[in-house]
Amino acid sequence: MYIVGGVMKTMTGEDIKDGYIRIADGKIAEIGRRDEGRIHPAANERVLEIADGIIMPGIIEAHCHMGITEEKKGAEGDDCNETVDPITPWLRAVDAIHTMDAAFDDAVRAGITAAMIGPGSSNVVGGQFAFLKTHGRRVDDLIVKAPAAMKVAFGENPKVNYSGQGQSPSTRMAIAGMLRRELYRAKQYQADKEKAAREGETFREDFTLECWLPVLRKEIPLKAHVHRVDDIFTAIRIAREFDLNMTLDHCSEGHLIAEELAAEGFPAIVGPDFASRNKIEVQNMAFKTAGILNRAGVMTAITTDHPVSLIQSLPLCVGMAVKAGLEMEEGYRAMTLYAADICGVADRMGSLEPGKDADLAVFDGNPMEVFTKTLYTIINGEIVYEAGK
C-alpha cells in the first residue's frame, strides 16, 4: 500500500509536503517526496491519494484505563482497583482489559493506534501496565509490551481508600514507607536469587516478588500517580533511593517546579486537564502545565486518563495545551514521539521512519482542532478505520 500527497509529519525532522509512504508487511518500507519518482504500486496494490490533509504517526495514549474500567457497564465492568490490599504488584492489566469496550472503537476513530493501559491509583502498588495496539478482539494479539510499567500511587487516593477501612495507609508517610518496605523486600529477593544462581543453589521463586525484577533491572519504569508538589518530590526521592526509572503521571503541579524536574530527568505524562478539579491535590491543575514543563526540558506527553476524560478527546487535550502555551510542533510530538519514548516503544512507533510499525493516522486538518475529521486509521499496515465506511 502507498499513501501519497498531503503533509507528512515525520516527527523526526521537517514535514514532507506532497510525499509518499510505502507500507509492506505491516511496516513503513519507504518514505520520501512524490517527485523522487519511486512510486511503483503492484497491480492490485492500494494507493491512498490524500489531496489535502495531514499524515502522521498514530496517536498514542500514554496513560489510561480503557477496557479495564469499561463504559456502559458500571460496577460489573470496573476492574481497575483491587481495594482490599494496598500492595498488589503481581496484578496484570492484561487479565482485565476487555477489548470489546466501546472506548477501543472510539480510539481508533480518533486516530489513536496504541495505548498504555493499567490499574488505577487506589493502591500504593496497583500492578502492571500493558502497552497495546487499539484494534483487535484478543488482548494477547494487541500486546506490544507487557509488563510495560509498574503502577504506584501517592497522595489522596490510597489514603482515602484505606483509612476508611481502618488500615494503612492513612497518611503520606505510610504510603512512602509501605512502598519502601516493598522495594526493600524486592531488592533482597533479587540479591538472593542472583546469589543462588552464582553458587548453583536451588532457589524458590516468589510470585509476589518476581514481578519486581523488571523494575529493579530498569527494563520498565515505576508509573507514579502524583499530583501535588510534595508527592512528586517523594516519588523522586524513592526512585533515586532505589535507582529506578520512573514516569511522573498527572504531574498536576509540575509547572510550579519545572526547573527542578528538568534537572531530575524523569518524564511527565500530564492530565487529565479536561476533568474537574474535584480533589484538593488537583486544585492547581491547568492546561499550561505541559507547555511549561516542555519548555523547561522535561519530556512531556499528555493523557486523557480515560475514562476520567474520554479517550477520543486526546488530540483536543493537546490542542488546549497548545492554546495555553505548548508549541504546536511539540504538541504533535507529545501525542506521538514523546509518548512512544516515555512508554518504552519508540523503537517501533511514534515517528514516520522506515522499519517502524505502519501505525498511521490521516486527518483532513490539524487533529488538535475540534472540527477536524479522521480520514484513515492504519494499524500494522491495515486500514482499520476509513471515513464514510
N, C-alpha and C positions, 0 to 999 in steps of 0.2 A: 504494500500500500504506500501511496505517496500523499503527502499533504503539501499543497502548493499555494503560494500567494500570501496575502495578509502581512502582518508584522509578527515576526517570531522573536519572542523574548527568551533568550537563551539562559539568562541569569548569571552567566559567567563572563560576559563581555558586551559588546554593542549589539543592539537589536539588528535582526536581519529583515530588511524590507523586501517584499516580493521574493521570498526564498522558497526552499523546498526541504522536506524531510522524507527520507525513505525509511520505511519500517519493514523489518524482516525478522521472523522467528521471535516475535514479541519484544524486540529490542530496536533502538534507534540505530540504524545502519549508516546513514549519511545525513548530513545537514549542510546547506550552503545556499548560495544565491541562484535563482532561477536562470539567470543569464550565463551561468557556468556551463549550461548545456549537458547536464548529467542526468536528465530525467528520461528514463527509458523503461516505462512500465511494460510488463509482460501482457500477453493478450487479454487475460481475464483479471488483471490487477486493477484494483480500485484506485482512483485518483480523486482526492478531495480538493476541489478548487475553492479557495477562500478569497473572494474578491476583496472584501474589506473585513477587518476583524483582527483579533489577537490570538495567536497560537502560543501556548506557554506550557511549562510542565504542569502536570496535575497538581491541584491544590492539596496541601497536607494539613490535617488537624493534629496538632502535637499533644493534645490532652483532652480526652472526653470519656464519656461513659455510654456511648452508643451501643445498643444491643445488650447491655448489662443492666441499664435502667431503661426498660422499654417504654415507648409511648403507647398510650391507649389501654394499658393493662393494669395500672395501679400496683398494689402490693404484690399481685401474682407475677408481675413482670419485673419486679425490683430485686435484683441480686447483687447490688452494689456494695453493701456494707454488712459484714458479719459482726454485729454489735453485741457479742457475748464474750469476746476475748480481745483485749486491746493489742495483742501481739500475734499476728497471723501471716507471717512471711511466706508460708507454704501454699497459700491460696493462689490459684492461677486464673487469670481473667478468661483464658480460652475455654475454661469449663463452664462459663456462664454467659458468654456472648451469643446472642441469638441473632443470626444474620437475616432473619425474616422481619426484624424490627423495621418499621417504615422509615426510620431515620437513614438506613443504608441507601434506600432508593432516593431519598431527598439529597443525600450527599452526592450521589452520582449525578443527579440532575443539576447540581450546583458546580460541577467540575471538580469535586473533591474525590481524589482517587486513592487516598490512603489515610489511615488514622491510627493514632496511639490510643489504645483503649484499656481501661483497667478499673480496679476498685476505687471506692470513694475515700473520704477523709475522716471517717468516724473513728478509725483505729490509729494507734500510734504507728503500727506497721500494718498496712492493709493487704499486701500481697503483690503479685507480679503482673505488670502490664504486658500487653502484646501489641505489636505493630502489624496492622493488617491492610490489605487492599480492601476496597469497599464494595466489590461486586462478586457475588457468588453465593451459593447455598450452604456449602460445608465450610465451617470455620477453619478446618485444617488446611483447606486448599487456598485460603486467603492469607495465611501467615507469611510475613516477611521476616519477622524476628520475634521469637518468644523463648524465654522471657526477654523483654526489652528494657525493663526498668523495675525497680522495687519501690513501691509506694510507701512513703512515711508522711505523717501529718503532725503539724504543730498548731498551737493556738486553741481556738474556741471549740472546734468540733469534737476532738477527743474528750476535752473537759466536760462538755455538755452531756455527751453520751454516757460517760462512766461515773461522773459524780452523782447522777440520778440513780445509778444502780448501787450506790454505796461502796464503790471500789475505785481504785486508782485507774487512770489519772484524774485528779480533780484540780490540779494546778499545772502551770507550765513547767515548774521544777520537776514534777513527776513524769511528764511527757519526755523531757530530755533525759531524765535518769533512767527511765524504762528502756528508752532506745539505746542508751549507752550500755546498759546491762546486757541487752540482747546482742549488740555488736561485739561486746567483750566475749560473750559465750561463743559467738560465731568465729571470732579470731582464734580462740583457744581450740575450738573444734578443727579449724583449718590447720593449725600448728600440729595438733595430734595426728591428723590424717597424713600430713606431709612427713612427719617423723616416722610413722608406721611404714609408709612407702619406702623411705630411705633405708630402713632397717629390715625390710622384708617381713614385717609383722602383720598379722591379721588385724583388720580394722573394721569395726561395726559401724556402718553408716547410720546417721540420724536424719530422717526425712525432714524434720523441722529445722535443721541447721544446714543441710546440704544446699538448700535454696539460696543461702547467703554467699556461696563461693563465687558465683559470677560477679557479685557486687564487690567482694574483697579483692578480686583479681582485676578490677576496673574494666571488666568486659561489658557491664551495664551500670547505669548510674542509680543512685538514690533519686527518686522523684518526689521532691519535698513540697508538700502543700504548705505554703507560707503566705501570709498577707501582711502582717504588721512588721515594722522595722525590727523590733526585738526578736520576733520569731525568725526572720530572715537571718539575723546575725547568729542566733542559736544554731540554726541548721548549718551555717558555715562553720561555726566552732566545732561541731561534732564531725562534719565531713573532714575538716583539717586534722582533728584528733585521730581519726581512724584512716586517714589517707584514702578518701573515696572520691569518685566522680559524683556530680550531683547536678540536677536541674532545679531551678527555683520557679515553681509553678504557682501562678497567680501573681505573686510579687507586687501586690497592690500598692504598697508604699515604696516600691523600688525607686521611684523618681525622687524621693527625699534623700536617698543615699547612693545616687547613681555613680559618683566617682569612686566611692568605696567598693561598690560591686564590680565596677570595671577592673579595679586593681586585684580583686579576688579571682576573677576569671571564670566564674560559673555563669552559664547561660540562663536566660529567663524566658518563661512562657507566660505572657501577660493576658489577663482577662479572668472572667467574662465581663467586660465592661458594659454590655447591653443589659446585664442584670441589675436589680435594685441594690442599694446599699442597706441590706436588711440585717447586717450584723455590725457590732461595734468595730470589729477589726477591719472592715472594708469601708469605713467612713471616708477615707481618702482615695478610694478607687476612682480612676479617671482615664479617659482615652489618651491623655497626654503622656502617660507613663511609658508607653512603648517608644515614642519618639525621643524622650529624654534619655532613656537607657541606651537606645541605639546610637545616639549622638555621643554619648559618653564612652562608647566602645564595647558595650555589652551585646553579645549576640542575642537577638530577641525574636521570638515567634509570638503569634497571637492565637488565643484559644477561645472557643465558644463555651467550653466546659459542658457541652451537650449532656443532658437536656436542660441545664441551667439557662443557656441560650440555645436556640435551635441551630443544629449543625449547618444548615444551609445559609445561615447568616454570617458565616466566617468571612467571606470576602467583603461583606458590608462592615463588619467589625474592623477589618483592616482599613477600609475606606474612612471610617470615623477616626481611626488613629492618624491617618494621613491628614485629615482635616484639622486634627489637633496638633500637628507639627512633625509627624514622621514623614521623611522624604518619600515621594511617590515610588521611586525605584526600590527603595528599601522596603516599602510596603509589599511590592511584588515578591521580593526575596524573603520577607518574613513569613509568607504563606507557602513558600516553595523551598528554596535552597537552604535557608536558615533552619526552617522546621525539619528538613531532612537531616541536616548536620546535627541538630540538637537530639534528634531521635536515633541517631547512630546508623542511618541508612543512606547517607549522601553518596556512597559508592554505587547505589542503584537508582536513585531518583533525586528530584529537586532541581535539575537543570536539563537543558536540551543538549546532550552530548552523545556522540557515537558510543555504543556499548551499554548505555543505561537503559533501564526498562522503558518501553514505549508506553508510558503513562502520560497522557496529554489532555489538556482542556482547550477548546476553541470557543471563543466568545465573539459576539458581534460588536463589542466595545470593551471598555475597561470594566473588569468584573467587580471592581470596588464601587461602581455606580449602580444605583438601585434599579434602573430600567434595563440594564444590560442582560442579554439572554445568552444562555449556554447553547451553542450550536452542536458541538460534539463533545462527548467524554470518551476517551480511549484508555483502556487498561490492558496491559500486556499485549499491545498491538491490536486489540479487538475493540470495535466500536460498541460500547455498552449503553450509550445514550445518543440519540440523534433527534434534534428538534423536529417536531411535527410527526414523529413516529412513536 
